[in-house]
């Protein structure tokens, strides 16, 4: 299948055309009915929105976006997070939206609704912070193989690619750099980026984010990444094991802390308590951390390639092969955060964050501690 590659020079010519002050382009972005892909459409505002509340409700066809079937399928878009638009610059904005039925109830795929509701129960007491390390793989739009890989066969074995520098090692750096700068411009708290272990695989880190913002910021960062790939003629793959064999998979490790874990008085002890609670809910977490209820992530969580075994819970200090890793710096300082290394690269961050809140802070685990 051939892929059209944009002539960026021609595109920039039109994107540089001036607009009148009362013309503001705003793109509405939402997660579609698959829970995996993002959709968007744009409209012209007569003034610059300063918050999601300044963006009017809109609607779209649910049957054409994986939500439902039938002729009566109009769903509502409720703006919830506003960002600068790195593609149009100027006063243009991106607005992330929740999806609701016409009667005002959230659609089944709206995982943000329940996550935000649960966050409200713990925000005042524990002030949860999150960070996500999002891994992804670049695929050549023309060959449908990882970017820079030979058309037949495989590249050299893993080893020189992680944080690599140089031609043939850091494959797709231009896309990673474009995404990094675009996220900073958008106002997304992107903490950094690096080439990953498998060639053509990269990672970016979002956070620290408080509460529901971790889901909002990661979904918008994914949207920006996918659109940048579109302009480069490159597909962005979030499959947790895009290439079988002796190659690393892709995850979305999540870092989690609360007021108690960040306290020097009992921070490390609280982290260990949370880990035991997560141990008791390992099977439930595995289902939540993979949109296919563990069926995709099992290809990645094999106990090899810096992963734990999907059927066993483990934890350790600095152990990248554990389910939960306690960074060495956290042990040295006696406080900080834990790293849950089980989520798949295509996980829903709202569900992952919600589960950590449920299992660590809300559910009564007193009999299991």
C-alpha positions in Angstrom: 0.0 0.0 0.0 1.4 3.4 -1.0 1.5 6.3 1.5 1.2 9.9 0.5 4.1 11.9 1.9 3.3 15.6 2.5 5.2 18.3 0.7 6.0 20.2 3.9 7.2 23.3 1.9 3.8 23.7 0.2 1.9 23.1 3.5 3.9 25.7 5.3 3.2 28.2 2.6 -0.5 28.0 3.4 -0.1 27.6 7.2 1.8 30.9 7.2 -1.1 32.8 5.7 -2.4 35.5 8.2 -5.8 35.3 9.9 -8.0 38.1 11.2 -8.0 38.7 14.9 -11.5 37.3 15.2 -10.6 34.0 13.4 -9.4 31.3 15.8 -9.1 27.7 14.7 -10.0 25.1 17.4 -9.6 21.4 17.0 -11.8 19.1 19.1 -10.1 15.8 19.9 -11.6 12.7 21.5 -11.0 9.0 22.0 -13.2 6.9 19.7 -15.4 3.9 20.4 -12.5 1.5 20.1 -10.8 3.1 23.2 -7.6 2.9 21.1 -7.8 5.6 18.4 -8.3 9.3 18.5 -10.6 11.4 16.2 -10.7 15.1 15.6 -12.5 17.9 13.7 -12.1 21.7 13.7 -14.2 24.8 13.8 -13.6 28.5 13.7 -14.1 30.6 16.9 -14.6 34.4 17.0 -12.4 34.8 20.1 -9.5 33.0 21.8 -10.7 30.4 24.3 -8.8 30.6 27.6 -10.2 27.4 29.2 -12.3 24.4 28.2 -15.4 26.3 29.5 -14.9 28.8 26.7 -15.4 26.0 24.1 -19.0 25.2 23.3 -20.3 21.7 23.3 -20.3 20.0 19.9 -21.4 16.7 18.5 -20.4 14.0 16.0 -21.6 10.8 14.4 -21.1 7.9 16.8 -21.8 5.1 14.2 -18.9 6.3 12.0 -16.4 6.3 15.0 -16.9 2.9 16.6 -19.5 3.8 19.2 -22.8 2.5 18.0 -24.9 1.6 15.0 -28.0 3.0 13.4 -29.1 6.3 11.9 -29.7 8.0 15.3 -26.1 8.1 16.5 -25.3 11.7 17.4 -23.0 11.9 20.4 -22.0 15.0 22.4 -18.5 16.4 22.8 -17.9 18.1 26.2 -14.5 20.0 26.3 -12.4 19.1 29.3 -8.7 20.2 28.6 -7.3 22.9 26.5 -3.9 23.1 24.7 -2.0 25.3 22.2 -2.1 23.8 18.7 1.5 23.1 17.5 0.3 22.4 13.9 -1.4 25.8 13.3 0.5 27.9 15.8 -0.7 31.4 16.6 -3.9 31.5 18.6 -5.1 28.1 17.4 -6.1 25.5 20.1 -6.6 21.8 20.7 -9.3 20.8 23.1 -9.7 17.3 24.5 -13.3 16.2 24.9 -15.4 13.8 26.9 -18.0 11.8 25.0 -21.6 11.7 26.2 -24.9 10.3 25.1 -27.7 12.7 24.2 -29.3 12.2 27.6 -26.2 13.5 29.3 -24.8 10.1 30.5 -21.2 9.2 29.6 -20.8 6.6 26.8 -19.5 3.2 27.9 -16.1 4.0 26.4 -15.7 7.2 28.4 -13.2 6.0 31.0 -12.4 9.6 32.0 -15.7 10.1 33.8 -15.3 7.4 36.4 -11.6 8.2 36.8 -12.3 11.8 37.6 -15.0 10.9 40.0 -12.7 8.5 41.9 -9.9 11.1 42.0 -12.2 13.5 43.7 -12.4 11.1 46.7 -8.6 11.2 47.4 -7.3 14.5 46.0 -7.6 16.5 49.2 -6.1 13.8 51.4 -3.4 12.2 49.4 -2.7 14.5 46.4 -1.8 11.7 44.0 0.9 12.4 41.3 1.5 10.3 38.2 4.0 10.0 35.4 3.9 7.7 32.4 6.8 6.5 30.3 5.1 5.9 26.9 6.9 3.6 24.5 6.0 3.4 20.8 7.3 2.0 17.5 7.7 3.8 14.2 6.5 1.9 11.1 7.4 2.8 7.5 4.1 3.8 5.9 5.1 2.3 2.6 6.6 -1.1 3.7 4.6 -1.6 7.0 7.8 -2.6 8.7 9.6 -0.8 11.5 11.2 2.3 10.2 14.8 1.8 8.9 14.5 -2.0 9.0 15.6 -4.0 5.9 12.7 -4.9 3.6 13.6 -8.6 4.1 15.3 -9.9 7.2 16.2 -8.0 10.4 18.7 -5.3 11.6 21.6 -6.0 13.8 20.6 -7.4 17.3 19.6 -5.2 20.1 22.4 -3.5 22.0 23.5 -0.2 20.3 20.0 1.3 20.0 18.9 2.2 23.5 19.7 6.0 23.9 21.8 5.5 20.8 23.4 8.2 18.7 24.3 8.0 15.0 22.9 6.8 11.7 21.5 3.3 11.9 21.2 3.5 15.7 18.8 6.4 16.5 16.2 5.7 13.8 13.4 8.3 13.6 15.0 10.9 15.8 13.5 13.7 13.7 10.0 12.5 14.6 10.8 12.2 18.3 12.4 15.7 18.3 9.4 17.2 16.5 7.0 15.6 19.0 9.1 16.8 22.0 9.0 20.4 20.8 5.3 20.2 19.8 4.3 18.9 23.3 6.2 21.7 25.0 4.5 24.3 22.8 1.1 22.7 23.4 1.6 23.0 27.2 1.9 19.3 27.9 4.3 18.4 30.7 6.6 16.2 28.7 9.6 15.4 30.9 11.9 13.9 28.3 12.4 11.4 25.5 14.9 8.7 24.4 15.5 6.0 21.8 14.5 2.6 23.2 16.0 -0.9 23.1 14.5 -2.1 19.8 15.5 -0.1 16.7 12.8 2.3 15.6 11.3 2.3 19.0 11.2 5.4 21.2 9.8 6.6 24.5 8.6 9.9 25.9 7.7 10.7 29.5 4.7 12.7 30.6 4.5 14.1 34.2 4.5 14.6 37.0 0.8 15.2 36.6 -1.7 15.6 39.4 -5.0 13.7 39.3 -6.9 13.4 36.1 -4.4 15.4 34.1 -2.2 12.3 33.6 -4.9 10.9 31.3 -5.6 14.2 29.5 -2.0 15.0 28.9 -1.0 11.5 27.7 -4.0 11.2 25.3 -3.2 14.6 23.8 0.5 13.8 23.5 -0.5 10.6 21.6 -2.7 12.7 19.3 0.1 15.1 18.5 2.5 12.1 17.9 0.1 10.4 15.5 -0.4 13.6 13.5 3.3 14.3 13.3 3.8 10.8 12.0 1.1 11.5 9.4 3.1 14.5 8.2 6.3 12.3 7.9 4.5 9.4 6.2 5.2 7.2 9.3 2.8 5.1 11.3 2.8 5.2 15.1 2.4 1.8 16.6 1.4 1.3 20.2 1.2 -2.5 20.0 2.9 -4.0 23.1 4.9 -6.5 21.1 5.0 -5.3 17.5 7.7 -7.7 16.4 7.9 -11.3 17.6 11.2 -12.9 18.6 14.2 -11.5 20.4 13.1 -7.9 20.4 11.8 -5.7 23.3 8.1 -5.0 23.5 6.6 -1.6 24.3 5.0 -0.6 27.6 3.7 2.4 29.4 5.3 2.2 32.8 3.5 4.4 35.3 5.1 6.2 38.3 2.8 6.8 41.2 3.2 8.7 44.5 1.0 10.2 47.2 1.5 12.6 50.0 2.4 9.7 52.3 5.0 8.1 49.9 6.6 11.5 49.4 7.0 12.0 53.2 10.4 11.3 54.7 8.8 10.1 57.9 7.2 6.9 56.4 7.4 7.2 52.7 9.3 4.0 51.9 7.1 2.0 54.3 4.0 3.4 52.6 5.4 2.4 49.2 5.9 -1.2 50.5 2.4 -1.2 51.8 1.0 -0.1 48.5 3.1 -2.9 46.7 1.5 -5.5 48.9 -2.0 -4.2 48.1 -1.1 -4.3 44.4 0.1 -7.9 44.9 -3.3 -8.9 46.1 -4.9 -7.4 43.0 -2.4 -8.5 40.4 -4.8 -10.4 38.2 -7.3 -7.6 38.2 -4.5 -5.1 37.2 -3.4 -7.3 34.3 -6.9 -7.2 32.8 -7.1 -3.4 33.3 -3.6 -2.6 31.9 -4.4 -4.0 28.5 -7.3 -3.0 26.3 -7.6 -6.7 25.3 -7.8 -7.8 28.9 -4.2 -9.2 29.0 -4.4 -10.9 25.7 -2.0 -8.4 24.0 0.2 -7.8 27.0 0.9 -11.5 27.5 3.1 -11.3 24.3 5.2 -8.7 26.1 5.2 -9.7 29.7 7.2 -12.9 29.4 9.8 -12.4 32.0 12.3 -11.5 29.3 13.3 -8.3 27.6 13.1 -6.2 30.8 9.6 -7.4 31.8 8.0 -9.5 34.5 6.0 -12.7 33.9 2.4 -11.8 33.4 1.3 -14.7 35.7 3.5 -13.8 38.6 3.7 -10.6 40.8 7.1 -9.5 41.8 8.8 -6.4 43.2 12.4 -5.3 43.7 14.7 -2.4 44.2 16.0 -1.2 40.8 14.7 -4.4 39.2 13.6 -3.8 35.7 12.3 -7.4 35.5 9.9 -6.9 38.3 6.2 -6.0 38.2 6.8 -3.1 40.6 10.2 -1.4 40.7 11.4 0.8 43.6 14.0 3.1 42.2 17.4 3.1 44.0 17.1 6.8 44.6 13.8 6.3 46.4 15.4 3.8 48.8 18.3 6.1 49.4 16.1 9.0 50.2 13.5 7.0 52.1 10.6 8.4 50.1 9.3 9.1 46.6 7.3 6.9 44.2 6.9 3.4 42.9 7.1 2.3 39.2 4.4 -0.1 37.9 6.0 -1.7 34.8 3.0 -3.8 33.8 0.8 -1.5 31.7 0.9 -2.1 28.0 1.9 0.7 25.6 -1.7 0.8 24.3 -3.3 1.1 27.8 -5.9 3.6 28.7 -4.2 6.0 31.2 -7.5 6.8 32.8 -8.1 3.2 33.7 -4.5 2.6 34.9 -4.5 5.7 37.2 -8.0 4.8 38.5 -6.9 1.2 39.4 -3.9 2.5 41.3 -6.1 4.8 43.3 -8.6 1.9 43.9 -6.1 -0.7 44.9 -3.7 1.5 46.9 -5.9 4.0 48.6 -9.6 3.1 48.5 -10.3 -0.6 48.7 -10.2 -2.1 52.2 -7.1 -4.3 52.2 -6.7 -4.4 56.0 -7.1 -8.2 56.0 -4.3 -8.6 53.5 -1.7 -6.2 54.9 
